[in-house]
Amino acid sequence: IHIGDVVDVIEQAVLNEHMQNEVYNVFNNCSVVEMIGGIAAGTGVRPPRMSLPEQPLRLLLRLLPGSLAGPLTVEHLNVLVSRTTYPSRKLSSHIGQKPARPVPETLAAIVAGWLGPRPQAS
């Protein structure tokens, strides 16, 4: 989640007496695929266009010795396919607010900022 979205919620909590003494999840759910797309946009490259089916890939990782599988491990695959989300319905129902800054666009801006200006292709 973008720090600006957290600040927005804190401001609302200070101003809204119904939010006092309550606990809220302040989260912006985003998939790994969306994050990769944001990073790709920030670097100026196309995001991957192809993906492999999870189950055949898991089988392949079990059958291949570690060195033949390259950098991909079962643990890496687990992260790539995880679909963990955190509920934020309570927050949106109390103040009608959702994160205003999408994670992929925020990542693209951060990565582009780290890389600095890139020369234009001629």
N, C-alpha and C positions, 0 to 999 in steps of 0.2 A: 504494500500500500504506500502511496505517496505521502510524505510528511505533511503536505498541505491539506490532504484529506483528514489526517489525524487532528491537525490544528483546528479545522472546521468543526469537527465533532466536539473537541474540548471546549471551544467557544460556545457551542450550543448547550453543552452540559452545564456550563457556568450560568448561562442566561435562562435556562429552563428548569424551574424548580421540580418538575416531574421526573427529571433525569437524575436528581440528587439521590445518593445512596443506592444507585442501581449499577449493575455490571453489564457492560456491552462488549460484544465482539466487534472490533473495528477492523474489517478485512476486505480485501478486494480479490475475490477468487479469480484465478487465471490459470489456464493449462500450460504445461511445459511447451506445447506446440505454439501457443500464442506468445510465450516469452521468447522462444527461438525466433519467431517471426519479427518481434520487436528488435532483437539484437541484430538480426540480418538487415533490417531496415536501417539501423544506426550505422552499420558498416558499409552500407551501399551495395550489398549483395542480395541476390534472390534467396528467399527461404527455400529449404528443401522441398522438392515437388513430389517426392516419392517416399512412401513409408512401407515398412515390411509388416506383415501380420505377426502379432505377438506370439501366438502359440507355436508356429513353426520356428520362430526365432528362439524361443525358450528351449525347444527340443535340440536345435542346432548347438546352442550354448552348452547343453548337457553332454552332447556327443563329442564336441571338439575339445582337445586339450586347450588350456588357457592361452597359450602363446598363439595358437592359430585363430582364436576368436578376436585377436587384436585388443584394442582398449575396451571393448564392450564386455561387461560382466553381467551376471544376473542382477547384482545390486544396481548397476547403472540402468538396466532395463526396468527394474522395479520403479525407479524414480521417473523414468520417461513415461510410464503408463499409469502412474498413480493418479487418482482422481479425488484427492482429498479436498474437501471444501469445509468452510467454517460458516455456521449460520450467522447471519447478520439481520434477520427479519425483525428482531426486537428493536434494533436501532432504527431501521427504516420505518417501522410502524410508529415509533414514538416521535420521531422528528421528520419523517418523510425524506430523509437524506440518504443518498447512495454515494459511493466514491465518485468524484467528478473527474478524476484523472486516470484514464485507462492504463493498466500496467504495460501493455506492448508499446504504446506511444511514449510513455515515460522512459522505458528502457531504451528505445530508439534515441531519444534526446540525450540520455546519459552517455550512451556509447558514442554517439556522434560528438558530444562534447569532449570525451576523453581522447578521441582520435584527432580532433581539431580539424581545420579546413583541409579538404583534399583537393588536389589539382583536378580540373575538369579535363576529360578526355577530348582530344582534338580530332 
